[in-house]
Structures are given as structure tokens and as C-alpha cells.
Amino acid sequence: METLPLILCIETSSPVCSVALCRGKKVLSEDVSAESNSHSSVLASMIQNILQKNHFSFSHLDAVAVSAGPGSYTGLRIGMATAKGICYAAEKPLLSISTFEGMVQSFLAKNNPVNPTDMLIPMIDARRMEVFTRLYNFQGEAIGNQLNFIAGEGSLFIEKPKGKLYLFGSGAEKMMPSFTAYDCICDPDTHITASALRIPALKKWEKSEYNNLAYTLPNYGKDWQPGK
């Protein structure tokens, strides 16, 4: 019987930094920082602590999964650089996971849409009245590509959806006024943590869909511009 992979998951796309150690779909341990935007100061020690607590070292890992964005520019850089460093030093494969995929798994872990016409819409706050988003069906499968949506400018849909729309994430609440014509449920309290990466990471690992250490970059959502 094949042993399920041991995957270290790193999530730094949101203000809350978290790491999880997973054996297949099972979460062995997860650590979430209580301090917002503390990625640079806590991530390395969190990784070391979670491995030691479970009596593993980097050599025991089968892969490292990291949230690849969209999300916090600084957080994504820190997470990706850390994951790449571990993979390079320990000669382990890198699994780059869309933040949307993790958000959808977090939502499905506490909700159970059963209508095939229902649609899941994770939304990441992109400041002002803009969000990064992508459409998913009720089973958590992506529909189309990432969208940068600005409130009051156009629509996410070619045709009016027949089912309920589940809006969730940091940008969901501010977008609700743009969805009054639809049957919507808003869940701004669904937040991604590292353990939510394990299911899409396992799928990629099973298919050997590893990411290139040299060329994989975070998805910032749009070009970064320094503050003036």
C-alpha cells in the first residue's frame, strides 16, 4: 500500500500567517499566528516548531505547498521565498496553490451547497471597490479564469445564474450592493488557513504537477506599485 504524502503547507497570502503539516488529507498539526501581518518574523519559527512537535525534519517531507495568490504582496513574497528555500535545500517538489482554491476548500469545510446551479465566488479585497475573484461550481471546480472586478462596472456573468451565489472572503461584504439582483449569501468570515491547501496540493502531488523552482512566481493579481 502506497504511503500518503507528508506535505508542509504554507499560507501567507492573507494578513494571518499559518502553516500546517498534513498526511494526505489528514491534518496532523496546524499553527496560526495570532498577530496580523507578522509573516516575516514568525514564519520560519512556526515551520521549525511544527516539524519538531511532530518529530519530523525537512528530509521526511514529500512536498511543500504554498499559497500563490492573489493576496498580500509582501506576504506572498515571504511565503514563496520560504517554500522555495526549503524545496531547494531539501530537494523536495514545490506545489504552488491558488489562494482561491484554498478559500473554496475553507468554505466547503463548513458549508454544503447541494444545488448544481449554485455558484461559489471567493473574493479577495484589492482595495477601494475592487476585488480579485474567480467563479466555482458547487463542487469547488473552477469556472473560467481569474477576474478583477470593480463594483458598478459590468457583471461577472454573461447570463443570470439560476442558483444561489455564495460570496465569501475579505472582499465579499463590500461587493454585496453590486449583487442585489441575485439570490446571494454573503460569508465574510470564511478565511483561508494553511490546512485548506492540503486537498488541492494532494491532487497536484498525485499527478506529479510540480512547479519549477526557478520560474514559479506569486500571482499578485495585478502589477505592484509602490506607495507615493
MDAnalysis code that builds the backbone (N, CA, C; Angstrom):
import MDAnalysis as mda
import numpy as np

u = mda.Universe.empty(684, n_residues=228, atom_resindex=np.repeat(np.arange(228), 3), trajectory=True)
u.add_TopologyAttr("name", ["N", "CA", "C"] * 228)
u.add_TopologyAttr("resid", np.arange(1, 229))
u.add_TopologyAttr("resname", ["MET", "GLU", "THR", "LEU", "PRO", "LEU", "ILE", "LEU", "CYS", "ILE", "GLU", "THR", "SER", "SER", "PRO", "VAL", "CYS", "SER", "VAL", "ALA", "LEU", "CYS", "ARG", "GLY", "LYS", "LYS", "VAL", "LEU", "SER", "GLU", "ASP", "VAL", "SER", "ALA", "GLU", "SER", "ASN", "SER", "HIS", "SER", "SER", "VAL", "LEU", "ALA", "SER", "MET", "ILE", "GLN", "ASN", "ILE", "LEU", "GLN", "LYS", "ASN", "HIS", "PHE", "SER", "PHE", "SER", "HIS", "LEU", "ASP", "ALA", "VAL", "ALA", "VAL", "SER", "ALA", "GLY", "PRO", "GLY", "SER", "TYR", "THR", "GLY", "LEU", "ARG", "ILE", "GLY", "MET", "ALA", "THR", "ALA", "LYS", "GLY", "ILE", "CYS", "TYR", "ALA", "ALA", "GLU", "LYS", "PRO", "LEU", "LEU", "SER", "ILE", "SER", "THR", "PHE", "GLU", "GLY", "MET", "VAL", "GLN", "SER", "PHE", "LEU", "ALA", "LYS", "ASN", "ASN", "PRO", "VAL", "ASN", "PRO", "THR", "ASP", "MET", "LEU", "ILE", "PRO", "MET", "ILE", "ASP", "ALA", "ARG", "ARG", "MET", "GLU", "VAL", "PHE", "THR", "ARG", "LEU", "TYR", "ASN", "PHE", "GLN", "GLY", "GLU", "ALA", "ILE", "GLY", "ASN", "GLN", "LEU", "ASN", "PHE", "ILE", "ALA", "GLY", "GLU", "GLY", "SER", "LEU", "PHE", "ILE", "GLU", "LYS", "PRO", "LYS", "GLY", "LYS", "LEU", "TYR", "LEU", "PHE", "GLY", "SER", "GLY", "ALA", "GLU", "LYS", "MET", "MET", "PRO", "SER", "PHE", "THR", "ALA", "TYR", "ASP", "CYS", "ILE", "CYS", "ASP", "PRO", "ASP", "THR", "HIS", "ILE", "THR", "ALA", "SER", "ALA", "LEU", "ARG", "ILE", "PRO", "ALA", "LEU", "LYS", "LYS", "TRP", "GLU", "LYS", "SER", "GLU", "TYR", "ASN", "ASN", "LEU", "ALA", "TYR", "THR", "LEU", "PRO", "ASN", "TYR", "GLY", "LYS", "ASP", "TRP", "GLN", "PRO", "GLY", "LYS"])
u.atoms.positions = np.array([
    [0.848, -1.200, 0.000],
    [0.000, 0.000, 0.000],
    [0.882, 1.247, 0.000],
    [0.594, 2.162, -0.896],
    [1.406, 3.367, -1.018],
    [1.148, 4.298, 0.169],
    [2.234, 4.823, 0.727],
    [2.113, 5.746, 1.849],
    [1.640, 7.109, 1.360],
    [0.702, 7.697, 2.082],
    [0.221, 9.020, 1.717],
    [1.327, 10.046, 1.932],
    [1.386, 11.073, 1.089],
    [2.486, 12.033, 1.171],
    [2.393, 12.935, 2.405],
    [3.562, 13.279, 2.929],
    [3.668, 14.248, 4.019],
    [3.952, 15.600, 3.384],
    [3.000, 16.512, 3.501],
    [3.107, 17.808, 2.830],
    [3.076, 18.940, 3.856],
    [4.059, 19.816, 3.758],
    [4.082, 21.023, 4.564],
    [3.360, 22.114, 3.783],
    [2.308, 22.688, 4.369],
    [1.520, 23.730, 3.707],
    [1.813, 25.082, 4.358],
    [2.032, 26.089, 3.529],
    [2.378, 27.436, 3.992],
    [1.385, 28.421, 3.405],
    [0.731, 29.184, 4.252],
    [-0.249, 30.171, 3.803],
    [0.138, 31.559, 4.328],
    [0.488, 32.462, 3.393],
    [0.871, 33.826, 3.776],
    [0.189, 34.874, 2.899],
    [-0.826, 34.481, 2.143],
    [-1.472, 35.422, 1.233],
    [-2.392, 36.398, 1.954],
    [-2.820, 36.044, 3.157],
    [-3.729, 36.879, 3.943],
    [-2.957, 37.514, 5.098],
    [-3.577, 38.408, 5.857],
    [-2.877, 39.020, 6.990],
    [-2.467, 38.027, 8.076],
    [-3.119, 36.852, 8.106],
    [-2.820, 35.850, 9.126],
    [-1.888, 34.781, 8.550],
    [-0.748, 34.601, 9.175],
    [0.238, 33.615, 8.736],
    [-0.079, 32.260, 9.372],
    [-0.006, 31.176, 8.571],
    [-0.282, 29.851, 9.127],
    [0.523, 28.790, 8.389],
    [0.795, 27.705, 9.099],
    [1.461, 26.546, 8.496],
    [0.731, 25.294, 8.971],
    [0.745, 24.262, 8.144],
    [0.092, 23.004, 8.504],
    [0.930, 21.846, 7.994],
    [0.947, 20.790, 8.768],
    [1.623, 19.559, 8.364],
    [0.540, 18.522, 8.121],
    [0.496, 17.986, 6.897],
    [-0.611, 17.115, 6.512],
    [-0.099, 15.800, 5.936],
    [-0.779, 14.726, 6.292],
    [-0.516, 13.403, 5.724],
    [-1.703, 13.073, 4.831],
    [-1.527, 13.274, 3.532],
    [-2.663, 13.151, 2.633],
    [-3.685, 14.233, 2.951],
    [-4.938, 13.838, 3.165],
    [-5.982, 14.798, 3.518],
    [-6.061, 15.056, 5.023],
    [-5.323, 14.288, 5.809],
    [-5.385, 14.425, 7.260],
    [-4.446, 15.524, 7.746],
    [-4.967, 16.401, 8.578],
    [-4.158, 17.463, 9.171],
    [-3.514, 16.926, 10.445],
    [-2.204, 16.771, 10.438],
    [-1.503, 16.305, 11.627],
    [-1.367, 17.416, 12.656],
    [-1.125, 18.630, 12.156],
    [-0.929, 19.756, 13.060],
    [-1.034, 21.046, 12.256],
    [-1.555, 22.084, 12.889],
    [-1.633, 23.397, 12.242],
    [-1.321, 24.481, 13.258],
    [-0.607, 25.494, 12.813],
    [-0.241, 26.604, 13.682],
    [-0.624, 27.898, 12.982],
    [-1.393, 28.734, 13.653],
    [-1.864, 30.003, 13.099],
    [-1.375, 31.134, 13.983],
    [-0.724, 32.116, 13.384],
    [-0.215, 33.249, 14.154],
    [-1.359, 34.134, 14.605],
    [-1.323, 34.535, 15.862],
    [-2.367, 35.401, 16.405],
    [-2.104, 36.862, 16.054],
    [-0.910, 37.155, 15.570],
    [-0.523, 38.525, 15.253],
    [-0.658, 38.780, 13.768],
    [-1.434, 39.781, 13.391],
    [-1.661, 40.092, 11.988],
    [-0.405, 40.660, 11.330],
    [-0.191, 40.286, 10.073],
    [0.930, 40.786, 9.273],
    [2.282, 40.583, 9.947],
    [2.471, 39.387, 10.503],
    [3.718, 39.077, 11.206],
    [4.539, 38.034, 10.457],
    [4.261, 37.845, 9.188],
    [4.846, 36.749, 8.416],
    [6.366, 36.680, 8.509],
    [7.030, 37.806, 8.305],
    [8.491, 37.799, 8.249],
    [9.130, 37.414, 9.570],
    [8.452, 37.702, 10.669],
    [9.049, 37.450, 11.981],
    [8.680, 36.089, 12.571],
    [7.605, 35.466, 12.082],
    [7.142, 34.232, 12.730],
    [7.179, 32.992, 11.846],
    [7.220, 33.166, 10.520],
    [7.042, 32.010, 9.634],
    [8.112, 30.943, 9.837],
    [9.357, 31.330, 9.857],
    [10.441, 30.341, 9.978],
    [10.336, 29.543, 11.273],
    [10.062, 30.229, 12.377],
    [9.958, 29.524, 13.663],
    [8.712, 28.653, 13.720],
    [7.625, 29.075, 13.091],
    [6.411, 28.261, 13.052],
    [6.661, 26.952, 12.311],
    [7.386, 27.028, 11.202],
    [7.696, 25.821, 10.428],
    [8.579, 24.883, 11.240],
    [9.612, 25.439, 11.856],
    [10.515, 24.614, 12.654],
    [9.784, 23.957, 13.818],
    [8.923, 24.725, 14.470],
    [8.192, 24.207, 15.637],
    [7.218, 23.096, 15.260],
    [6.520, 23.258, 14.126],
    [5.515, 22.256, 13.762],
    [6.185, 20.950, 13.346],
    [7.360, 21.034, 12.745],
    [8.096, 19.821, 12.388],
    [8.622, 19.120, 13.645],
    [9.210, 19.886, 14.549],
    [9.754, 19.302, 15.776],
    [8.653, 18.686, 16.632],
    [7.524, 19.370, 16.719],
    [6.405, 18.886, 17.532],
    [5.899, 17.533, 17.040],
    [6.011, 17.306, 15.739],
    [5.532, 16.049, 15.150],
    [6.669, 15.070, 14.850],
    [7.873, 15.420, 15.329],
    [9.046, 14.542, 15.219],
    [9.435, 14.267, 13.763],
    [9.393, 15.339, 12.953],
    [9.828, 15.241, 11.570],
    [10.913, 16.280, 11.300],
    [11.652, 16.057, 10.229],
    [12.603, 17.041, 9.725],
    [12.255, 17.314, 8.266],
    [12.953, 18.253, 7.650],
    [12.667, 18.569, 6.241],
    [12.867, 17.350, 5.348],
    [13.765, 16.465, 5.715],
    [14.041, 15.285, 4.890],
    [12.852, 14.329, 4.826],
    [11.969, 14.392, 5.810],
    [10.803, 13.500, 5.826],
    [9.686, 13.988, 4.891],
    [9.726, 15.237, 4.492],
    [8.661, 15.792, 3.668],
    [8.664, 15.185, 2.278],
    [7.468, 15.070, 1.707],
    [7.332, 14.652, 0.314],
    [7.184, 15.853, -0.609],
    [6.676, 16.963, -0.073],
    [6.500, 18.169, -0.876],
    [6.192, 19.345, 0.045],
    [6.313, 20.544, -0.520],
    [5.936, 21.773, 0.181],
    [4.908, 22.499, -0.672],
    [3.758, 22.815, -0.077],
    [2.703, 23.551, -0.778],
    [2.649, 24.971, -0.240],
    [2.447, 25.928, -1.122],
    [2.392, 27.334, -0.701],
    [1.268, 28.035, -1.443],
    [0.567, 28.910, -0.738],
    [-0.467, 29.712, -1.388],
    [0.218, 30.725, -2.304],
    [-0.224, 30.767, -3.557],
    [0.472, 31.556, -4.573],
    [-0.234, 32.844, -4.937],
    [-1.342, 33.165, -4.245],
    [-2.045, 34.396, -4.536],
    [-3.279, 34.162, -5.401],
    [-4.005, 35.268, -5.592],
    [-3.709, 36.643, -5.222],
    [-3.738, 36.849, -3.705],
    [-3.227, 38.010, -3.301],
    [-3.214, 38.331, -1.880],
    [-2.195, 39.398, -1.572],
    [-1.776, 39.419, -0.321],
    [-0.811, 40.408, 0.142],
    [0.500, 40.292, -0.619],
    [0.952, 41.395, -1.191],
    [2.198, 41.384, -1.965],
    [3.368, 40.920, -1.110],
    [3.528, 41.541, 0.050],
    [4.650, 41.183, 0.920],
    [4.503, 39.762, 1.436],
    [3.307, 39.405, 1.861],
    [3.078, 38.062, 2.379],
    [3.372, 36.988, 1.354],
    [2.948, 37.200, 0.116],
    [3.185, 36.219, -0.940],
    [4.674, 36.055, -1.221],
    [5.408, 37.158, -1.224],
    [6.854, 37.076, -1.467],
    [7.535, 36.260, -0.373],
    [7.146, 36.506, 0.876],
    [7.755, 35.797, 2.006],
    [7.438, 34.306, 1.939],
    [6.179, 33.980, 1.708],
    [5.772, 32.575, 1.658],
    [6.428, 31.822, 0.521],
    [6.444, 32.421, -0.669],
    [7.028, 31.749, -1.823],
    [8.533, 31.575, -1.655],
    [9.210, 32.601, -1.160],
    [10.656, 32.509, -0.965],
    [11.003, 31.433, 0.063],
    [10.214, 31.359, 1.128],
    [10.452, 30.351, 2.169],
    [10.235, 28.946, 1.629],
    [9.131, 28.760, 0.909],
    [8.827, 27.437, 0.337],
    [9.901, 27.008, -0.652],
    [10.323, 27.928, -1.502],
    [11.366, 27.611, -2.476],
    [12.672, 27.250, -1.774],
    [13.004, 27.980, -0.719],
    [14.234, 27.716, 0.012],
    [14.254, 26.316, 0.605],
    [13.128, 25.914, 1.184],
    [13.025, 24.568, 1.759],
    [13.153, 23.511, 0.664],
    [12.427, 23.721, -0.426],
    [12.444, 22.749, -1.522],
    [13.832, 22.620, -2.133],
    [14.506, 23.736, -2.282],
    [15.846, 23.704, -2.872],
    [16.833, 22.995, -1.948],
    [16.811, 23.358, -0.677],
    [17.769, 22.790, 0.274],
    [17.508, 21.311, 0.536],
    [16.229, 20.930, 0.642],
    [15.875, 19.545, 0.976],
    [15.586, 18.689, -0.256],
    [15.676, 19.315, -1.433],
    [15.409, 18.625, -2.697],
    [14.008, 18.000, -2.711],
    [13.028, 18.853, -2.422],
    [11.628, 18.435, -2.414],
    [10.853, 19.208, -3.479],
    [9.768, 18.626, -4.018],
    [8.978, 19.337, -5.023],
    [8.138, 20.459, -4.421],
    [7.928, 21.488, -5.238],
    [7.115, 22.639, -4.848],
    [5.726, 22.513, -5.467],
    [4.690, 22.766, -4.656],
    [3.305, 22.763, -5.121],
    [2.738, 24.159, -4.898],
    [2.571, 24.897, -5.972],
    [2.048, 26.258, -5.899],
    [0.528, 26.197, -6.041],
    [-0.185, 26.691, -5.017],
    [-1.646, 26.550, -4.955],
    [-2.319, 27.916, -5.004],
    [-3.279, 28.074, -5.888],
    [-4.044, 29.320, -5.956],
    [-4.729, 29.598, -4.617],
    [-4.644, 30.830, -4.175],
    [-5.338, 31.214, -2.938],
    [-6.840, 30.971, -3.051],
    [-7.391, 31.168, -4.241],
    [-8.817, 30.887, -4.450],
    [-9.155, 29.433, -4.123],
    [-8.276, 28.505, -4.537],
    [-8.517, 27.081, -4.270],
    [-8.595, 26.830, -2.763],
    [-7.684, 27.445, -2.026],
    [-7.712, 27.292, -0.577],
    [-8.955, 27.897, 0.047],
    [-9.367, 29.058, -0.462],
    [-10.579, 29.702, 0.057],
    [-11.805, 28.836, -0.174],
    [-11.883, 28.241, -1.356],
    [-13.028, 27.376, -1.677],
    [-13.064, 26.170, -0.748],
    [-11.900, 25.569, -0.480],
    [-11.856, 24.431, 0.443],
    [-12.250, 24.840, 1.856],
    [-11.846, 26.039, 2.280],
    [-12.241, 26.540, 3.600],
    [-13.754, 26.713, 3.671],
    [-14.341, 27.230, 2.597],
    [-15.789, 27.425, 2.560],
    [-16.523, 26.094, 2.590],
    [-16.079, 25.138, 1.771],
    [-16.751, 23.845, 1.696],
    [-16.612, 23.048, 2.987],
    [-15.582, 23.339, 3.770],
    [-15.386, 22.625, 5.032],
    [-16.485, 22.948, 6.037],
    [-17.138, 24.097, 5.891],
    [-18.189, 24.467, 6.848],
    [-19.548, 24.715, 6.187],
    [-19.617, 24.541, 4.873],
    [-20.875, 24.710, 4.151],
    [-21.039, 23.551, 3.170],
    [-22.281, 23.308, 2.779],
    [-22.544, 22.166, 1.904],
    [-23.577, 22.518, 0.841],
    [-23.185, 23.317, -0.173],
    [-24.130, 23.599, -1.266],
    [-24.475, 22.300, -1.999],
    [-25.745, 22.074, -2.218],
    [-26.171, 20.811, -2.843],
    [-26.855, 21.025, -4.178],
    [-27.178, 22.248, -4.518],
    [-27.844, 22.532, -5.781],
    [-26.797, 22.711, -6.884],
    [-26.849, 21.919, -7.934],
    [-25.853, 22.013, -9.007],
    [-25.768, 23.382, -9.665],
    [-26.807, 24.211, -9.500],
    [-26.779, 25.539, -10.107],
    [-26.183, 26.592, -9.180],
    [-25.879, 26.220, -7.943],
    [-25.264, 27.167, -7.013],
    [-23.832, 27.472, -7.443],
    [-23.365, 28.654, -7.095],
    [-22.039, 29.081, -7.523],
    [-21.259, 29.652, -6.337],
    [-19.995, 29.271, -6.232],
    [-19.118, 29.767, -5.167],
    [-18.238, 30.870, -5.741],
    [-18.181, 32.001, -5.022],
    [-17.427, 33.148, -5.531],
    [-16.502, 33.688, -4.441],
    [-15.276, 33.166, -4.354],
    [-14.315, 33.720, -3.404],
    [-13.885, 35.114, -3.852],
    [-13.762, 36.033, -2.902],
    [-13.391, 37.407, -3.237],
    [-12.288, 37.887, -2.306],
    [-11.230, 38.390, -2.904],
    [-10.105, 38.923, -2.152],
    [-10.067, 40.432, -2.329],
    [-10.059, 41.158, -1.236],
    [-10.063, 42.613, -1.273],
    [-8.830, 43.130, -2.003],
    [-9.056, 43.944, -3.048],
    [-7.956, 44.548, -3.799],
    [-7.918, 46.061, -3.592],
    [-8.544, 46.511, -2.503],
    [-8.610, 47.921, -2.111],
    [-9.615, 48.688, -2.964],
    [-9.987, 49.846, -2.440],
    [-11.062, 50.655, -2.996],
    [-12.279, 49.762, -3.243],
    [-12.853, 49.801, -4.429],
    [-14.038, 48.985, -4.699],
    [-13.727, 47.860, -5.677],
    [-12.520, 47.326, -5.589],
    [-12.095, 46.251, -6.483],
    [-11.814, 44.981, -5.694],
    [-12.103, 43.838, -6.313],
    [-11.760, 42.546, -5.724],
    [-11.142, 41.655, -6.795],
    [-10.315, 40.703, -6.343],
    [-9.875, 39.611, -7.196],
    [-10.846, 38.460, -6.947],
    [-11.301, 37.821, -8.009],
    [-12.274, 36.758, -7.817],
    [-12.174, 35.726, -8.935],
    [-12.826, 34.610, -8.716],
    [-12.929, 33.548, -9.716],
    [-14.181, 32.746, -9.397],
    [-14.857, 32.270, -10.400],
    [-16.105, 31.543, -10.210],
    [-15.841, 30.042, -10.083],
    [-16.601, 29.406, -9.174],
    [-16.502, 27.960, -8.964],
    [-17.905, 27.375, -8.902],
    [-18.041, 26.110, -9.333],
    [-19.336, 25.455, -9.210],
    [-19.521, 24.911, -7.796],
    [-20.662, 24.297, -7.549],
    [-20.995, 23.880, -6.188],
    [-20.080, 22.784, -5.657],
    [-19.326, 22.133, -6.543],
    [-18.390, 21.093, -6.127],
    [-16.974, 21.630, -5.929],
    [-16.808, 22.935, -6.137],
    [-15.494, 23.534, -5.952],
    [-14.598, 23.461, -7.166],
    [-15.176, 23.279, -8.349],
    [-14.397, 23.234, -9.586],
    [-14.447, 24.602, -10.255],
    [-13.294, 25.079, -10.712],
    [-13.197, 26.421, -11.274],
    [-13.971, 26.554, -12.578],
    [-14.589, 27.734, -12.758],
    [-15.290, 28.076, -13.991],
    [-14.614, 29.329, -14.544],
    [-13.893, 29.199, -15.619],
    [-13.232, 30.364, -16.194],
    [-11.977, 30.764, -15.437],
    [-11.485, 31.961, -15.761],
    [-10.226, 32.448, -15.226],
    [-10.437, 33.488, -14.126],
    [-9.333, 33.922, -13.547],
    [-9.388, 34.965, -12.524],
    [-9.935, 36.253, -13.116],
    [-10.699, 36.969, -12.306],
    [-11.275, 38.240, -12.725],
    [-10.917, 39.326, -11.718],
    [-10.658, 40.517, -12.218],
    [-10.524, 41.695, -11.369],
    [-11.818, 42.483, -11.526],
    [-12.643, 42.470, -10.496],
    [-13.995, 43.022, -10.587],
    [-14.099, 44.310, -9.783],
    [-14.612, 45.355, -10.426],
    [-14.815, 46.646, -9.775],
    [-16.314, 46.878, -9.618],
    [-16.728, 47.208, -8.404],
    [-18.149, 47.418, -8.122],
    [-18.738, 48.469, -9.055],
    [-19.883, 48.142, -9.642],
    [-20.578, 49.089, -10.506],
    [-20.104, 49.093, -11.942],
    [-19.086, 48.280, -12.255],
    [-18.557, 48.249, -13.620],
    [-18.783, 46.864, -14.235],
    [-19.855, 46.718, -14.999],
    [-20.128, 45.466, -15.687],
    [-20.672, 44.392, -14.760],
    [-20.590, 43.137, -15.233],
    [-21.120, 41.995, -14.494],
    [-20.146, 40.832, -14.590],
    [-20.225, 39.954, -13.618],
    [-19.405, 38.746, -13.638],
    [-19.989, 37.677, -14.563],
    [-21.235, 37.878, -14.996],
    [-21.951, 36.805, -15.688],
    [-22.432, 37.240, -17.065],
    [-22.359, 36.302, -17.996],
    [-22.945, 36.532, -19.328],
    [-24.461, 36.358, -19.247],
    [-24.899, 35.318, -18.521],
    [-26.318, 35.085, -18.276],
    [-26.566, 35.064, -16.770],
    [-27.766, 35.445, -16.364],
    [-28.090, 35.466, -14.945],
    [-28.060, 34.049, -14.373],
    [-27.311, 33.831, -13.303],
    [-27.232, 32.490, -12.698],
    [-28.601, 32.028, -12.209],
    [-28.831, 30.712, -12.265],
    [-30.105, 30.149, -11.844],
    [-30.140, 29.811, -10.359],
    [-28.980, 29.555, -9.777],
    [-28.930, 29.151, -8.381],
    [-28.476, 30.264, -7.465],
    [-28.145, 29.889, -6.240],
    [-27.650, 30.846, -5.255],
    [-26.188, 31.167, -5.518],
    [-25.820, 32.376, -5.139],
    [-24.424, 32.794, -5.205],
    [-23.888, 32.892, -3.781],
    [-22.776, 32.221, -3.528],
    [-22.135, 32.279, -2.220],
    [-20.894, 33.151, -2.337],
    [-20.971, 34.358, -1.785],
    [-19.840, 35.273, -1.798],
    [-19.108, 35.158, -0.461],
    [-17.791, 34.981, -0.508],
    [-17.047, 34.844, 0.746],
    [-15.620, 35.355, 0.565],
    [-15.002, 35.675, 1.683],
    [-13.650, 36.206, 1.666],
    [-13.612, 37.671, 2.069],
    [-12.416, 38.239, 2.063],
    [-12.205, 39.602, 2.577],
    [-12.886, 40.675, 1.737],
    [-13.205, 40.372, 0.480],
    [-13.844, 41.370, -0.370],
    [-15.326, 41.170, -0.565],
    [-15.900, 40.164, 0.083],
    [-17.297, 39.804, -0.179],
    [-18.288, 40.863, 0.303],
    [-18.109, 41.323, 1.523],
    [-19.107, 42.204, 2.123],
    [-19.260, 43.506, 1.353],
    [-18.148, 44.090, 0.919],
    [-18.257, 45.377, 0.224],
    [-18.849, 45.237, -1.181],
    [-18.884, 44.003, -1.694],
    [-19.430, 43.779, -3.026],
    [-20.923, 43.451, -3.022],
    [-21.494, 43.223, -1.861],
    [-22.904, 42.839, -1.796],
    [-23.850, 43.824, -2.489],
    [-23.642, 45.147, -2.390],
    [-24.546, 46.073, -3.093],
    [-24.568, 45.867, -4.609],
    [-23.526, 45.269, -5.165],
    [-23.484, 45.021, -6.605],
    [-24.202, 43.736, -7.003],
    [-24.707, 42.987, -5.999],
    [-25.334, 41.697, -6.277],
    [-26.771, 41.628, -5.757],
    [-27.406, 42.784, -5.623],
    [-28.777, 42.814, -5.088],
    [-29.774, 42.151, -6.036],
    [-29.431, 42.040, -7.309],
    [-30.352, 41.440, -8.282],
    [-30.294, 39.913, -8.263],
    [-29.400, 39.363, -7.437],
    [-29.206, 37.911, -7.405],
    [-29.600, 37.339, -6.043],
    [-29.770, 36.032, -6.019],
    [-30.025, 35.317, -4.768],
    [-28.663, 35.020, -4.138],
    [-28.273, 35.883, -3.197],
    [-26.904, 35.843, -2.662],
    [-26.874, 35.524, -1.176],
    [-25.814, 34.839, -0.780],
    [-25.483, 34.639, 0.620],
    [-24.048, 35.107, 0.810],
    [-23.847, 36.014, 1.742],
    [-22.523, 36.583, 1.980],
    [-21.914, 35.978, 3.238],
    [-20.676, 35.511, 3.119],
    [-19.975, 34.929, 4.257],
    [-18.577, 35.544, 4.353],
    [-18.464, 36.744, 4.926],
    [-17.160, 37.410, 5.020],
    [-16.225, 36.767, 6.029],
    [-16.735, 35.837, 6.812],
    [-15.924, 35.228, 7.882],
    [-15.173, 33.974, 7.444],
    [-15.309, 33.564, 6.191],
    [-14.528, 32.424, 5.693],
    [-13.131, 32.904, 5.337],
    [-12.145, 32.452, 6.076],
    [-10.764, 32.863, 5.856],
    [-9.902, 31.637, 5.603],
    [-8.931, 31.773, 4.760],
    [-8.049, 30.674, 4.408],
    [-6.966, 30.491, 5.470],
    [-6.684, 29.237, 5.809],
    [-5.505, 28.896, 6.598],
    [-4.767, 27.782, 5.859],
    [-3.572, 27.474, 6.320],
    [-2.696, 26.561, 5.592],
    [-3.309, 25.185, 5.348],
    [-4.089, 24.681, 6.292],
    [-4.658, 23.337, 6.135],
    [-5.597, 23.243, 4.939],
    [-6.162, 24.365, 4.489],
    [-7.071, 24.364, 3.337],
    [-6.338, 24.083, 2.036],
    [-5.013, 24.174, 2.048],
    [-4.237, 23.914, 0.837],
    [-4.038, 22.428, 0.583],
    [-4.310, 21.601, 1.595],
    [-3.905, 20.197, 1.507],
    [-4.618, 19.431, 0.395],
    [-5.898, 19.706, 0.156],
    [-6.642, 18.936, -0.847],
    [-6.174, 19.277, -2.267],
    [-6.109, 20.570, -2.659],
    [-5.545, 20.848, -3.989],
    [-4.077, 20.451, -4.101],
    [-3.324, 20.519, -2.985],
    [-1.917, 20.104, -3.019],
    [-1.799, 18.602, -3.260],
    [-2.655, 17.829, -2.610],
    [-2.635, 16.371, -2.787],
    [-2.964, 15.998, -4.229],
    [-3.929, 16.693, -4.820],
    [-4.302, 16.419, -6.211],
    [-3.128, 16.679, -7.144],
    [-2.407, 17.783, -6.909],
    [-1.252, 18.098, -7.754],
    [-0.138, 17.071, -7.533],
    [0.065, 16.676, -6.281],
    [1.128, 15.717, -5.963],
    [0.848, 14.364, -6.634],
    [-0.405, 13.933, -6.595],
    [-0.769, 12.647, -7.196],
    [-0.549, 12.633, -8.703],
    [-0.645, 13.800, -9.329],
    [-0.445, 13.907, -10.771],
    [0.984, 14.344, -11.113],
    [1.827, 14.477, -10.095],
    [3.214, 14.956, -10.272],
    [3.254, 16.314, -10.961],
    [2.289, 17.161, -10.641],
    [2.243, 18.505, -11.223],
    [3.052, 19.459, -10.343],
    [4.352, 19.270, -10.359],
    [5.236, 20.086, -9.534],
    [5.565, 21.392, -10.246],
    [5.859, 22.414, -9.442],
    [6.187, 23.718, -10.012],
    [7.694, 23.928, -10.079],
    [8.115, 24.622, -11.104],
    [9.528, 24.881, -11.316],
    [10.054, 25.862, -10.266],
    [11.116, 25.474, -9.570],
    [11.644, 26.317, -8.501],
    [12.194, 27.636, -9.017],
    [12.736, 27.628, -10.213],
    [13.370, 28.835, -10.741],
    [12.356, 29.839, -11.287],
    [11.284, 29.343, -11.866],
    [10.402, 30.226, -12.621],
    [9.025, 30.471, -11.992],
    [8.696, 29.766, -10.938],
    [7.389, 29.969, -10.307],
    [7.378, 31.267, -9.505],
    [6.390, 32.107, -9.763],
    [6.243, 33.384, -9.069],
    [4.848, 33.490, -8.467],
    [4.685, 34.322, -7.448],
    [3.346, 34.531, -6.902],
    [2.436, 35.243, -7.905],
    [1.157, 35.039, -7.745],
    [0.158, 35.764, -8.523],
    [-0.301, 36.941, -7.679],
    [0.209, 38.122, -7.985],
    [-0.123, 39.298, -7.182],
    [-1.493, 39.877, -7.537],
    [-2.091, 39.405, -8.596],
    [-3.403, 39.913, -9.007],
    [-3.285, 41.008, -10.036],
    [-2.330, 41.902, -9.824],
    [-2.034, 42.974, -10.776],
    [-0.647, 43.496, -10.445],
    [-0.112, 44.302, -11.326],
    [1.234, 44.813, -11.112],
    [1.305, 45.629, -9.838],
    [2.369, 45.367, -9.063],
    [2.555, 46.095, -7.808],
    [3.114, 47.479, -8.071],
    [2.564, 48.472, -7.389],
    [3.061, 49.835, -7.493],
    [3.373, 50.340, -6.103],
    [4.620, 50.796, -5.881],
    [4.982, 51.293, -4.549],
    [4.192, 52.547, -4.211],
    [3.930, 52.721, -2.920],
    [3.189, 53.902, -2.475],
    [3.966, 55.171, -2.722],
    [3.228, 56.217, -3.005],
    [3.875, 57.509, -3.273],
    [3.903, 58.370, -2.015],
])
